[in-house]
Amino acid sequence: MHVSQHLLADVPSFTYGAGLEEKIRDRSATIGVVGMGYVGLPLAVEMANAGFQVCGIDTNQVIVQSIRAGFSHIPDVRDETLLNLVKQGRLSATESLESIEELDAVSICVPTLLRKTKDPDLSFVVAAVEAVRDHLRPEQLIILESTTYPGTTRELVLPILEETGLKVGTDFFLAYSPERVDPGNKTFTTQNIPKVIGGMTPRCNELAMLLYRSFIETIVPVSSPETAEMVKLLENTFLSVNIALANEMALICEKIGINVWEIIDAAKTKPFGFMPFYPGPGLGGNCIPVDPYYLSWKAKANGCDPRLIELAGNINSQMPVFVVHRIIDVLNDRRKSLNGSNVLALGIAYKRDTNDIRESPAIEVMRDLRRKGVCVYYCDPHIPSIDLEGERLYSLELTANVLESMDCVVLLTDHSVFDYKTIAAHSPVIIDCRNAFKDFPRSNIVCL
């Protein structure tokens, strides 16, 4: 395991939490994970694999029952793995928040959202922390993993917990450790993605690192929760800004008739000073479209004007509209009206090889097309059905007949399971938003 030793050398040894430390070391500690989604479930599985007894807590009854039956609702956790842990009694699930009182450590992995005004909505975090407060006892370790703005742990979470009369660093222990999950990534998982940890006190840091070091390969301690909170915002703002640049290049290239994908492929041959990012139909997930606005909000609250961050968000948010305009132009060129046309969306998850539709730009494209009178269909093997403006739509089987019955096919998410040869052979026209057809003849393929 790699840990920054120069930072650990500064962490003094206290007797506070000695019993908790012993339980973590001998794996007798019981761990709770509040929020069993794309972050919480993989985290709970790794904890259970390390030998801890883990309780997953979620208010969604369907998710709880699924976990109890050994069925995973996310692709990153296999059913066999989950079922084995459940049968061994290593992993359980409950809707009851009262179970928190019996736990030695609690990781909070609930969503953080945006209000319509683009301000942070921490209602799920507040609800989870208040539930922990109501059952907080001495010698418990609380770790917030939900992405948020710098100051949340100290200014929001800590005061709620200290309403109990217990004091941080002596009675209970509090740290922030941002989730870094990349759904669908087979190379980097919860176990081998380095874990950033910032404790409220040196002893809080020490205990949080001890817990996570038992099932994560690399620990990266930082000086404070605020530092750890800012790390995550920097990471996702970096992605947002650079993807916005790629998207803006795509808009410019379309206007002047240049292939943006060819440009990026050529530019990335430079061995220094360039990192390739790619355009697409927009940003999705619960991080990149949201996190930069948390940073922007915090910056404004401190008298800064984050123009670059907000401009990047505006560019990325316009990409679904651009895709719809491309569909209109393509149909127009084929002497077809948008109203009444059959359009097939290929892939509606926000990224390849996942079933995650949170903030998916594909859904926004479909919704906009539907409002314009288009007969919208979709195919996504990872998502059997969705609710689109009150109507239940089902994923179509991708056959030659289905493809030939469409007026336009738009590739929004480039799942690896798609038969691209069949799609290219039988689609009347394809709008390729992911450059998945770069090696195919271009007669019926239109780039983003």
N, C-alpha and C positions, 0 to 999 in steps of 0.2 A: 504494500500500500504506500502511496506517495502522499506525504503531508509536508507543508512548508515548515521545516523544523525551526527556522529562526522565529516564526510566529509562536509556535508551540512553546519555545523556550521562555517566552514572556508570560505564559499562563501559570499562575501560582497554584499551588495545591491547597485546597481547603477541606475541612471536614464536612461542610454543608453538602447534603445529598449523598453521603457515603453509602447509605443503604440502596439508593437508586443506582449508584455507580456499580455496586456489587451485583445487583440484579441484571444490569446491562451486560456486564462482563461474563456472567455465567448463563446468560440467555434465559433467565427466569422472569424477566420483565414482560409484562403484558402491554402490547402496543395497540393504540387505536388510530384509525385513519378516518377522518371525517370528510366525506365526499369520495365516492367510489367510481369516478369517471376515468378519463384518459390519463390522468395523473395518479389518482388515488389507488386504483386497482393494481397497476403494475408495481407501485410502491409497496402495497400490502403484500403482494406475492413475494417480492424480494425479501421483505422482513420475515415472512413465514418460512421461506427457503433457508434463511440464516438460522432458524431454530427458535425464533420468538413465537409466542402465541399472539395472534393478531385478530383484532375485531374491526371489521369494516362497518362504518356508520353512514347511512344515507337515508334521506327522507323519502326517496323514491321506492315505493313498495315493489315495483316490478324488478328493479335492479337488485334489491335485497333478496328477493325470492330466486332470481336467476343465479346469484352467487351461491346461495345455499344449495341449489341443485347442481352446482358445478358447471354452469354454462356461462361463458364469458361473453359480455356484450361489446367487447372491443377486440379488434384483430391482434393487437400486440400481446395478448394473453391467451394461450391455448386452453381449450376446454379440459384437456387431459391434465394439464398442470394444475389448473384450478380445482378440478374434481379431486385430485390426489391430495392436495392440501386440506380441502374440506373434510375428506374421509379420515385423514390423520388427526383432525381436530386442531390443526395449526391455524386455520383461517375460518372465521365465522362472519356473519353479517347480521345487522340488526337495524331497525328504525328507531330504537329507543336511545335517547341521549342520556338516560340515567346510567347506562353502562360506563360512562366516562369516569365515574367515581371509583370504579374498580381497576382502572388502567394506571400504569406507571408513566407512560408517555403518550402524547396525542399529537399527531400531525394533521394540520388543517389544510385540506386541498379542495376548497370550494371555489366556484367561478367568481371572477371579478368582471363586472360589466360596465357599460357606459350608459349614461342617461342620454336622452335625445339632444341635450345641450352639449354633449361630448365631455361632461364632467364625470368623475369616478362615481360608480355606484357600488358601494361596499356592503350592501345590505346582507348578502350571504355571509360575508366575513363576520359582520357584527352579530348576526344570529348564531353563528357557530361559536364565537368567542363567548357570547352570553351564556350559551349552553354549557360551555366548559366552566365558566365562572360559577354557575349554579351547582356544579359538582366538584369544584376544585378542592384538593386536599394537599397537605404538606408532602414534599418529596415527589412532586409530579413535574415532568418536563413537557412543555408546550412548544411546538414548532409550527410556525405559519409558513406555508409553501405557496399560497396564492399570490399571483403577481399583483403588485400594488406600488404606490408612489413612496418615495423616501419619507420616513417619519411615521408610517402607519403603525408599525410594531410598537414604537415608543409612545406615540401620541394618542393612539386609538386603542390598541389591544391591551397594553400594560395597565392603563387606568381602569379598564373594565375588570381585569383580573384582580387588581389590588383593592377593588371594592369589597373583597372578602376579608380584608384585614391582613392577609398573607403578603409577605414582602418578597419581591423578586431577588434571586441570587442567594437567598437564605432559606426561605420556606418553599418556594417553587422556582422553576427555572424556565426561561423564555428565550427563544432564538428565532431568527428568520433565515430560511434557506429556500431560495427561489427554485421552483420546478423548471427543468430544462428538457422536458419530454418532447420528442419529435415523433409523433404518431406515424407508424408505417416504416420507420427506419430500422432496418435489420442489423445494421452495423453498430449503431450507438443506441444503447438501451439504458434503463434506469441504473443498472449495475455498473456500467463503464463510462457514463457521462460524469465528468468531475462535478463534485457537489460543493457549492459555495455556502458557507455558514457564517452568520454573524450573530453572536450572542449578546444579550443585554448586559451581562457581566462576564468577566473571565471564566468564572465557574460555569455559567450558562453555556458559554462556548465550548468548554471542555467536555461537558456532559453530552451536548448535542453532537459534537464530533465523535465522541466515543460510540454513540448509538449508530450513527450513519456509517462510521468506519467498519462496522461489523458486517455490512452487506454492500457497500459501495467501494469501488477500487481506489478512487482518488478523492481526497478531501482538500478543499481550498478554504482555510479559515481567513476571515477578514476582520477588520477592527470593530465593526459595529453593525447593527441591523440596517441602518441607513445605507451603509456601503453595499451590503448584500442586496438590498432593495433596488439600488441604482444600477447594479451590475446587470440585472435582468432587463431593465428598461433600456440600457445602452445596447444590449445585444439585439433586442427586437426593433429598436429605432434604427440601428445600423442596417438591418434587413429592409425595413420599410423605405428608408431613404434611397438605398441602392436599387431596390426593385422599382421605385418610382422613376429613377433615372432610366432604367431599362424600358419601362413603359412609355416614358416620354420620347425616348429614341424610336420606339415602335410607331408612335403617332406621327413623328416627323418623317420617318422613312416611308410610311404609307403615303404621305402627301407628295413626296418627291420620287416615288417609284423605286426605292432601294430595299433590298431584302435585309431586314434587321438581324435575322438569325445568322446570315453569312457574315455580317459585320462583327457580331459578337464572337463567332468562331475564329475569325481572323485576329481579332484583338487579343483573345486569350492566349495566343501563341507567344505573346510577350512574356518573358520569364520573370518580370518584376513590374511593380507599379500598376497592375491591373488585376482585378478579380471579377470573373464573369457572373453576372446576374441576368435573369431572363424575364422578358415580358410575359404577360398572361392576361386572363379575363378579369383579374382583380385579386385582392387578398382575402383569405379566409382564415378560419380557426379562431381560437379564443385569445390569441396573443398578439400577432403582428398588426391586425387592424385596430386593436384596442390599446395596447401598452404605450405607444407613442403619445396618445392623448393623455394618459396618466402623467407622463413626464411633462407634457405641455402645460397641463393644469397646474402642476407643482411649480413649474418655472414661472408662470404668470403670477402665482401667489407670492413669489419672491421677487417680483419686479423685473423679470426677464421677458423678452419677446421672442419666442421660439419659432421664427418665421419658416426656417427650413423644414422643421419637423411637421408643421401644419401644412405647408405646401406639398410635401411628399404624401401626406394623408389625402389631400384633395385630389392629386393626380391619380393615386391608386383607386380612390373611390369612384372615379369617372370611367374606369375601364369596362365595367359591365355595360354602360351606355354606349361606349365605343363598339363593343361586340354587336350590340343590337343594330347599330347603324351599319355595320359591315354586312349583317344579314340582309338588311333592307336593300343595300346597294347590290348585293349578289343576286337577290331575287329580281330586282329591277332590271339588271343586265340580262336576265333570262325571260323578261317580259311577264313576270309574275307579280301579283299584288301580295303585299305582306298579309293583309287581312284575308283569312281563310286558308293560308298556306299551311302545309304540314312541315313542322320543324322538329328534328330529333336532336336532343341534347345527349351527347356521349360523355358520361362521367359527371356526377353532380356533387361528389365529395369535394372538400376544399383542396385536397391534395391527393396525389397518386397512392393507390393501394390502401386506402383507409375507408371507413364508413362514417367519417366525421363530416357533418354538414354545417357545423357551427360557422356562421358568418360566410357561408360559401357564396362566392360570386355567381356560381352557376344557378343557384336558386333565384338570385336577383335577375339574371338574364331571362330565365324562364317566366318569372312573374311579369316582367316588363313586356315580353312577347305576348303573353296571354292577354294582358290588358289592351294590346293593340289588335286583338282579334285573331291571333295565330292559334292553330291547333297544335299544342305543345305536347311532345312525347319525350320520354327519356329512357336511357339504358344505363344502368350501373349495377353490376353484379354484386357489389357490396351493400347496396341499399335497395331492398325489395320494394319498398313503397314510401311515399311521402305525402304530406298534406300540403297542397298548394292552393292557398286562398279558399279554404273550406272544401276542396274536392280532393279525394284520395286518388293519387296516380300510382300506377304500378310499373315497375321496370319491365321493358319489353325484351323479349329474346331477340338477339341480334342475328336475324336471318337475311338472306338475299331478298326475299319478298318484302320484309319490313323496310330495308334500306331503299329499295327501288320505289316504294310507295311514298317516300318523302320528297318534298321539294328542296329541302336543304338539311344537311347534317352538320352540326357544329360540335367539334371536339373541345370540351371544356376542361376535362381532367383525363390525363393520359395513363389510365390504369394499364398495368402490364398484362392483364388477362385478356384485353381486347384483341380480336383477330383483325389486325390492321390491313392485311391483304384482302380479306373479304370486304371490309369497309370501303377500301379504295376501289375495288372492282365493281361494287354494286350501288354506290351512292351517286346520285346525279351531280351533286356538288358538295364539297366539304370545306368548311371554314376551320382551319387548323390553328387553334389558339396556343398549342404547345410544341409546335414543330415536330410532331410525331411522324409526319409523312414526308420528312425531308429527303428520304431515299426513294420515294415513289415518283413515277411520272406525274407532272404537274397539270395535266389537261383538265382535271375536274377538282383541283385542290387550290384553295385560296389561303394565303398566309394571313395571320392576324394583322 
